[in-house]
Amino acid sequence: MNAPHTRTRYADPLQAPGTEERLWRAWRGWTALPEARLPRGGRVVVAAAHPDDEVLGFGGAISLLAGAGSDLTVVAVTDGEGSHPAARAVTPAAMARRRAEERRAALRELGAPDAGIVRLGVPDTRVARHERAVARALAPLLPGAALLAAPWTGDVHSDHEATGRAARAAAARAGVRCLLYPVWLWHWARPGDPRVPWEEAARIDLPPEARGRKAAAVARFVSQTEPLGPAPEEAAILPPEEIAHHLRDVEVVFP
Ligand SMILES: [Zn+2]
């Protein structure tokens, strides 16, 4: 996920306090969203800008896909080494290692212990500068794939949006279906928000098992859900009010 965590200035919508999850849960717009069909089996590629994006935005779907026998590959665009840029408690290299381990544990929780992981090693926060290279790296993974999933191009996070654009371009070239999952949308948008193309959105309903697996997977990202230390720059990236958005019984995707 990765976000700035200065809580005092709100130049960036991700720094402002987010929309309360209770407002999302009370939203009547859910029922208007059509259900997205997931492939039954076949190869599925899931791109993530940072380790945890794929679990927060698409983890329930990953669990359903794994249960249906899909052959899953996660493309790690960055290693998420920049989640706490000013923290002294952990070096970027150590953070990258830690997050890679957390991802592996999370995929086990989702029932996808054998998912392949392709690391692209793009510098964290710099995906937009490497967008074409990301699209080129995705290309050989796509022929014959049933689906490519990636962060949403409207997520108001540069790395997420660039990963989504690269995925959409690579999928179009390969003639592969592409679904884009939001991560930060639930923070900065409000129910029915006119900035969101709801008319294009589809929902993936998560039965109790998939929802439970997703909750267990999200809990594996301790480097993001717990403070690294007492200093403000060591604060949790995913405090409980953010995690709550990702523990619902539904996920949303855009084409
Ligand atoms: Zn991210």
Residues whose N, C-alpha, C, O or C-beta is under 5 A from the ligand:
A	BS01	ZN	M1 N2 A49 H50 D53
